[in-house]
Amino acid sequence: MSARSAALGPAVVAGLVLALVAPGSPDAAAAPPAWPGTLVRLYAERLAAADTVAAAKWGTDQPVDDPARERRILAGAAERARALGVSPALAMRVLADQIEAGKLVQRGLYGFWARHPAQRPRTRPDLARTVRPRLDRVDAELLRAFVAAGPGPAGERCATLMARAAAARAAADRLDALHRLGLARAWEHTCAGAAG
């Protein structure tokens, strides 16, 4: 866990600690409504699709990493961000985090299924017709959510609010340890560009 904490970065770790020790801070009440609740909800929704992506790819020659598709997603995010008045750099950073969070969960599931064959998926979802349209919809909603949220807080305050919202979402969705890690990865760089 210490290696993971180091990878999260000091602002995120500070936010996680502060969220645990200061649950009643007035900063949470001062945040705009979409910041960070709507963002975290969408991060969690996109992350939930990682299970379906893993089930679709398990036992096939399709790798977890798909650099060509990832580049298309990020380029499309930058283009839509410009049209919406969102920083293209922020959009690409946030969407890259969503992609990496999904891959973290996929790899975790692959490891689990390798150790527990009885838990392997019994059906193979259709990536092209079912899963990817869902991911594309959430990606578009995320960019609109950044517009609706307006400039968010930055630094440790942002990390604190994001950590609290993520903890609340994880509890509400009853996320296991793997998906909690994925959710933490999903918002890792949101605060780096929250104000810009």
C-alpha positions in Angstrom: 0.0 0.0 0.0 2.9 2.4 0.6 4.0 2.1 -3.0 0.5 2.9 -4.1 0.3 5.9 -1.8 3.6 7.2 -3.2 2.2 6.8 -6.7 -0.9 8.8 -5.8 1.0 12.0 -5.1 1.2 14.2 -2.0 -2.0 16.2 -2.7 -4.1 13.1 -3.1 -2.6 11.4 -0.1 -3.2 14.6 2.0 -6.8 14.7 0.8 -7.3 11.1 1.7 -5.9 11.7 5.2 -7.9 14.9 5.7 -11.1 13.3 4.6 -10.7 10.7 7.3 -9.8 13.1 10.1 -11.9 16.1 9.2 -15.3 14.9 8.0 -17.2 18.0 9.1 -15.0 20.6 7.4 -17.0 23.6 6.1 -15.1 23.3 2.8 -17.4 20.6 1.7 -20.5 22.8 2.1 -18.8 25.6 0.2 -18.1 23.6 -2.9 -20.3 24.1 -6.0 -23.0 21.4 -6.3 -21.3 19.6 -9.2 -17.9 19.8 -7.5 -17.1 17.2 -6.8 -20.2 15.0 -6.4 -21.2 14.8 -10.0 -17.7 14.3 -11.2 -17.1 11.4 -8.7 -20.4 9.8 -9.7 -19.4 9.8 -13.3 -15.9 8.5 -12.5 -17.5 5.6 -10.6 -19.9 5.0 -13.4 -17.1 4.8 -16.0 -15.1 2.6 -13.6 -18.0 0.2 -13.3 -17.8 -0.5 -17.0 -14.2 -1.8 -16.5 -15.7 -5.0 -15.2 -17.7 -5.4 -18.5 -14.6 -4.5 -20.6 -12.6 -7.1 -18.7 -15.3 -9.8 -19.2 -15.4 -8.9 -22.9 -11.6 -9.2 -23.3 -10.9 -12.2 -21.0 -9.7 -15.2 -22.8 -9.3 -13.4 -26.1 -6.2 -11.9 -27.8 -7.5 -8.4 -27.1 -5.0 -6.8 -24.7 -5.9 -4.5 -21.7 -3.9 -1.7 -23.3 -5.3 -0.3 -26.6 -3.0 2.7 -27.4 -4.7 3.5 -30.7 -8.1 3.7 -29.1 -6.8 5.6 -26.1 -5.3 8.2 -28.5 -8.6 8.6 -30.3 -10.5 9.0 -27.0 -8.0 11.7 -25.8 -8.0 13.5 -29.1 -11.8 13.5 -29.2 -11.9 14.8 -25.6 -9.6 17.7 -26.4 -11.8 18.6 -29.4 -15.0 18.5 -27.5 -13.4 20.4 -24.6 -12.5 23.3 -26.9 -16.1 23.4 -28.2 -17.4 23.5 -24.6 -14.9 26.0 -23.3 -13.0 23.5 -21.1 -9.3 23.3 -21.0 -8.2 20.6 -23.5 -5.2 19.8 -21.3 -7.5 19.2 -18.3 -9.9 17.2 -20.4 -7.1 14.9 -21.7 -5.6 14.6 -18.2 -8.9 13.6 -16.7 -9.9 11.2 -19.4 -6.4 9.6 -19.3 -7.0 9.0 -15.6 -10.3 7.3 -16.4 -8.6 5.1 -18.9 -5.8 4.2 -16.4 -8.3 3.5 -13.6 -10.2 1.2 -15.9 -7.1 -0.7 -16.8 -6.1 -1.0 -13.2 -9.4 -2.7 -12.5 -9.2 -4.9 -15.5 -5.8 -6.2 -14.5 -7.0 -6.8 -11.0 -9.9 -8.8 -12.3 -7.7 -10.8 -14.6 -5.5 -11.7 -11.6 -8.5 -12.6 -9.5 -10.0 -14.8 -12.3 -6.6 -16.5 -12.8 -6.6 -17.5 -9.1 -10.4 -18.3 -8.9 -11.5 -20.0 -12.2 -15.0 -20.5 -10.8 -15.5 -16.7 -10.7 -14.5 -16.2 -14.3 -17.2 -14.5 -16.6 -19.6 -16.9 -18.2 -20.6 -14.5 -21.0 -18.7 -12.2 -23.3 -20.3 -8.7 -23.6 -20.1 -7.0 -27.0 -17.4 -4.3 -26.7 -18.3 -2.4 -29.9 -22.1 -2.4 -29.5 -22.7 -2.3 -25.8 -19.6 -1.3 -23.7 -17.9 1.4 -25.8 -21.1 3.5 -26.5 -21.6 3.5 -22.7 -18.0 4.7 -22.1 -18.4 7.4 -24.8 -21.6 8.6 -23.2 -20.0 8.9 -19.8 -16.9 10.7 -21.3 -19.2 13.3 -22.9 -21.1 13.7 -19.7 -17.9 14.3 -17.8 -16.9 17.2 -20.0 -20.3 18.7 -19.6 -20.0 18.2 -15.9 -16.8 20.3 -15.8 -18.6 23.1 -17.6 -21.5 22.9 -15.1 -19.2 22.7 -12.1 -17.2 25.8 -13.1 -13.8 26.4 -11.7 -13.2 24.1 -8.8 -10.9 24.4 -5.8 -7.3 23.5 -6.2 -4.5 21.8 -4.2 -5.2 20.2 -0.8 -8.8 21.6 -0.6 -9.6 20.0 -3.9 -8.0 16.7 -2.8 -9.9 16.8 0.5 -13.3 17.3 -1.3 -12.6 14.7 -3.9 -11.4 12.1 -1.3 -14.6 12.7 0.7 -16.8 12.4 -2.3 -15.0 9.3 -3.5 -15.3 7.7 0.0 -19.0 8.4 0.1 -19.5 7.0 -3.4 -17.4 3.9 -2.6 -19.5 3.3 0.5 -22.8 3.9 -1.4 -21.8 1.6 -4.2 -20.2 -1.0 -1.8 -17.0 -1.0 -3.7 -14.4 -3.6 -2.9 -10.7 -2.7 -2.4 -9.8 -3.1 -6.1 -12.6 -0.7 -7.2 -11.7 1.8 -4.4 -8.2 1.9 -5.7 -9.6 2.4 -9.2 -11.7 5.2 -8.0 -8.8 6.9 -6.3 -6.8 6.5 -9.6 -9.7 8.0 -11.5 -9.5 11.4 -9.8 -5.7 11.5 -9.4 -5.1 14.5 -11.6 -8.4 16.3 -11.3 -7.1 18.6 -8.7 -4.0 19.4 -10.6 -6.1 21.3 -13.1 -9.2 21.9 -11.1 -8.9 25.7 -11.1 -7.9 26.0 -14.7 
